[in-house]
Amino acid sequence: MTQHFKQKLSAVALGSAIALVSGSASAYNLYSENGSELNLDIEAVVGTFSSQENYFGKSGNSSSWQEGYLKAGFSGSKEVSTESTIYGGINFVSSGTWGDGDAGGNTNGSERHTEIEDAFVGVRTGLLDLSIGRQNFSIGDGFLINGDALNLGEGVFPDSNRGGAYWLAARKAFDQTVIARIGGEDGLRGDLFYLGSDNKAQSEMELGGANIEYVTEKGTFGATYIKGLNAVDNAKRDGQKTVSVRFQGNAGVENLFLSAEYADQSQGDSSADANAWYAEAGWTFADVAWSPQLTYRYTKYDEGFDSLFYGFNRGYGTWFQGEVAANYAGPFGSSAEIQHVSLKASPTEMLSVGALFFDFSNSTTFGSNSDGQEVDLYAEWVVNDHLIISPLIGVYSPDSDNATQNTNDDNFYAQVIAIVPF
């Protein structure tokens, strides 16, 4: 294993194998000369899943299924002057779900789809980076926007089929974007953006907004404004306004991790307001064997809060809180209070193990009581240059039987994700 690749994968193992690797394809350089570069980009992820319980009225007492996708294409750049570079990329995604389909009935196992994913062009000049086309876009750690990554299939909402691979979120690009990034990596920087979704499960929402950040050694302060411009058959999102403030960093204290965000939202179809916020603190015991990291987070979503395009960002629990609850049974980022405790450790440079606990209270997802608890155990193992494996097992225990969850029985859940960097 090359030292450069070892360092790269070590960083992945100590962060999140899924979040960091599947967010950007592995690049193989085909050409690099005189300020021009062309790369072959390939990303392959597969997973197998098993759930003892089904939800949303899905028939059968359990589900076992598989998901996978291959993303491949080209990206490149060319210097046109000493201060300006043109860049772009184009690729396709081929995805599918097999077996019974997922436990929430979002897929049925028949999904197979191949389509263009990213297709964008941009120019960087000085402190301005302007790009347009189909591409991913995220703000902060994904509490409100982390790509257009909701991937339904032929299940509960067949008209919203995007080709399956529901958990893996094979497709993440917004259909139309205009993004202006202003500033460097430190100090004051910002984003102006227009995002247009072709995702029917997201009401094909169009939105615009601004994001401003102040990056320091002690942490990043941020503020975001998001305006709903248009949505198909969703008056709540037409004219919707969301304003948020956030911080993430160590406040100048080594081994400390702090993260918090507050979002206030007014709905487009009324004057009603809703808000959501979280506060998180963690500590790394750097002088203890395996350098364990202990974290506590409290999250509160008002009833009716629209969590927009949130998604998997910096690891398990962000922002799908509980593998069963957040993906299949509910609550789904709205109408809930969630307490979360995580413990993560690294026995070796290439292996991390962790435990997650979630307590869901005051939850009225879809008008039903979806209180409960979940415990998940997982590992992130970099096997070699071309294989990363992340197994997870969990137990979800709903407090009551309701129409959404079908049952109050404990659910034993298991999954194994494999990422193949080329």
Secondary structure, 3 states (H helix, E strand, C coil): CCHHHHHHHHHHHHCCHHHHHCCCCEEEEEEEECCEEEEEEEEEEEEEEEECCCCCCCCCCCEEEEEEEEEEEEEEEEECCCCEEEEEEEEEEEEEEEECCCCCCCCCCCCEEEEEEEEEEEEEECCEEEEEEEECCECCCCCCEECCCCCCCCCCCHHHCCCCCCCCCCCCCECEEEEEEECCCCEEEEEEEEEECCCHHHCCCEEEEEEEEEEECCEEEEEEEEEEEECCCCCCCCCCEEEEEEEEECCCCCCEEEEEEEEEEECCCCCCEEEEEEEEEEEECCCCCCCCEEEEEEEEECCCCCCCECCCCCCCCCCCCCHHHHHHHCCCCCCEEEEEEEEEEEEECCEEEEEEEEEEECCCHHHCCCCEEEEEEEEEEEEECCEEEEEEEEEEEECCCCCCCCCCCCEEEEEEEEEECC
